[in-house]
Amino acid sequence: MTSASSENGESPPPAERTGSRPTPSSDGRLRRSVLRAVVRNLRSEPAPDAEIEEPPQRVGSYARWLPVLRALPGALVGLFALSFAWDFPGMQISLAGHTMQVEGLLRIVTVSGLIGFGTNWLAITMLFRPREPRPLVGQGLVPEQRERVAWRLAQAVSDELINEAIIVEKIRESGLAARYRDLTLSIADDVTDDDGFRRALKRRLRDALRDALSDDDVQERIVAFTTEQLEVNARGLPGLALSTYRTFSEDAFQEQVRAAVERLPDAVGPLVDEIDPLLDALPERLRERADDIEDLITQLVVRFVGTIDIERIVLENVRAYDEQQLETLLKRTTNEQLTYIKYLGAVLGVVGGLVIWQPAASLLLLASGGLLFYAADEILFRMQRPASGA
């Protein structure tokens, strides 16, 4: 067999013909070529999405009533104290021919309002206080159920907020996999067009093949395999001639096969040169499989996220919150609503006091007022819908 030629047509140096291992400079050229291609394409990558700003806290329309509602419990306490000294003594009012006793109304209304406010205040307070278990009072609902709250939150995040279907959907919506697919194709174009990369790759393959084919164990296996295949495939007159030759000169036959195998390391040059058509066709082959590449990138991201135990991470972080931190976390977005509910109890208590004072008239008045309030709200809502849609 003839000796292998190098890329430039010259005979390779002796170190290469002896099956030496790849030189560090060859690996370095490969890495530099790939790195240059990656850097060039990354420079053209779009900038990452800007950080999501915290949305402002929405203030409900009821917020303007909070200053008035906050003043109501104090006013009720003052009026309740006044009722001990004066509470419409002996007064009556007539309405539609019906006479109603007014005496005692002040105390009824103020007591009902304070009970409404007090029960709401107690209910909201008992959500978070006491933070520590007390012998008689017990412990607040959230601190007592902290472990369960943490577990439920972690389960909701892992099941509803971050799961495989949502990740795949978000990757496709963001075009992340498509961008990195295009990046991969661009890098393949740049790398395969780089003459330095090709030369370094050929040298690397040539050295690796020589190293493998020069190994004594590998050569023995090749000799055994070649001999076996000659025995299996030799038929007819050539097979008879080979069998006759081996009968009289088996040692010479084995020596010739072994000598041919020992020359294999010097014959890898032409084989390595055949890589050029493969490199030329590589970008086009990758483009034909662009959809598969995108799916592969998506699956890699999904599998990576799947290796992260989201539920455990959320659970451990929420468990690390003390009672005050957990209360702050829950109140951060609901404090205004909870305050409104607390003081609204005083208003509802006053309404309840009126029902106690005059059940029939108060219920009739409440029903009429409620219907009018609902009708006005529905009309205003329907008027706002076209404006919001535009």
Sequence and secondary structure as in RCSB ss.txt:
>XXXX:A:sequence
MTSASSENGESPPPAERTGSRPTPSSDGRLRRSVLRAVVRNLRSEPAPDAEIEEPPQRVGSYARWLPVLRALPGA
LVGLFALSFAWDFPGMQISLAGHTMQVEGLLRIVTVSGLIGFGTNWLAITMLFRPREPRPLVGQGLVPEQRERVA
WRLAQAVSDELINEAIIVEKIRESGLAARYRDLTLSIADDVTDDDGFRRALKRRLRDALRDALSDDDVQERIVAF
TTEQLEVNARGLPGLALSTYRTFSEDAFQEQVRAAVERLPDAVGPLVDEIDPLLDALPERLRERADDIEDLITQL
VVRFVGTIDIERIVLENVRAYDEQQLETLLKRTTNEQLTYIKYLGAVLGVVGGLVIWQPAASLLLLASGGLLFYA
ADEILFRMQRPASGA
>XXXX:A:secstr
      TTSS   HHHHTT    HHHHHHHHHHHHHHHHHHHHTS               GGGGGHHHHHHHHHH
HHHHHHHHTT S TT EEEETTEEEE TTHHHHHHHHHHHHHHHHHHHHHHHH  SS BTTTB  HHHHTHHHHH
HHHHHHIIIIIS HHHHHHHHHHHTHHHHHHHHHHHHHHHHHT HHHHHHHHHHHHHHHHHHHT HHHHHHHHHH
HHHHHHHH  HHHHHHHHHHHHHHHHHHHHHHHHHHHTGGGG HHHHHTHHHHHHHHHHHHHHTHHHHHHHHHHH
HHHHHHTS HHHHHHHHHHTS HHHHHHHHHHHHHHHHHHHHHHHHHHHHHHHHHHHSHHHHHHHHHHHHHHHHH
HHHHHHHHHHHHHH 
